[in-house]
């Protein structure tokens, strides 16, 4: 069976940020702390618009929650998903 689901199109910088967050998720119980530079804000927005994660604030800190599409996309990039 061929996977016909559309793959998100991310810039190289956005993919790098996404994979960094996904690889760090295990250290945060699956909800990593998001610390981006002003230059990376657009990358985070692109990741969110692609439907791979959402963010929320708690006590002044921003955290990421991976959507099912984000978990699948991370798995396609050999991210250790043991935090699921």
C-alpha positions in Angstrom: 0.0 0.0 0.0 1.3 3.4 -0.9 1.0 6.3 1.5 -0.8 9.0 -0.3 -1.1 11.4 2.6 0.3 14.9 1.8 3.7 15.5 3.3 4.2 18.9 4.8 6.6 21.2 2.9 9.0 22.9 5.3 12.1 24.9 4.7 15.3 23.4 5.8 15.4 25.7 8.8 11.8 24.8 9.8 12.6 21.1 9.4 15.7 21.5 11.6 13.6 23.3 14.3 10.8 20.7 14.1 13.3 17.8 14.5 15.1 19.6 17.4 11.8 19.9 19.2 10.8 16.3 18.4 14.1 14.9 19.5 13.9 17.0 22.8 10.3 15.9 23.5 11.4 12.8 25.4 13.1 15.1 27.9 9.9 16.9 28.5 7.3 14.1 28.7 6.4 14.7 25.1 5.8 18.5 25.5 9.1 20.2 24.9 9.9 23.7 25.9 10.0 26.1 22.9 12.9 28.5 22.9 13.3 30.2 19.6 15.2 33.2 18.4 13.4 36.1 16.7 14.8 34.7 13.4 13.2 31.3 14.2 9.7 32.6 14.9 8.8 32.3 11.2 9.9 28.7 11.2 7.8 27.9 14.2 4.8 29.6 12.5 5.4 27.5 9.4 5.5 24.3 11.5 2.3 25.2 13.2 0.6 26.1 9.9 1.7 22.7 8.5 -0.4 21.2 11.3 2.5 19.4 13.0 2.3 21.0 16.4 0.5 23.6 18.5 1.9 25.7 21.3 0.7 27.0 24.6 2.0 29.0 27.5 2.3 28.0 31.1 3.8 30.2 33.7 5.5 32.3 31.1 7.1 29.4 29.2 6.0 28.2 25.8 5.6 24.4 25.2 4.9 22.4 22.1 2.2 19.7 21.7 2.6 17.4 18.7 -0.4 16.7 16.6 -1.0 13.2 15.2 0.4 14.4 11.9 3.5 15.8 13.7 4.1 12.5 15.5 3.8 10.6 12.2 6.1 13.1 10.5 8.7 12.8 13.3 8.6 9.1 13.0 9.3 9.3 9.3 12.5 11.2 10.2 13.7 8.4 12.6 12.9 10.4 15.8 12.6 8.2 18.9 8.9 8.3 19.7 9.1 6.5 23.1 7.7 9.7 24.7 4.3 8.9 23.1 
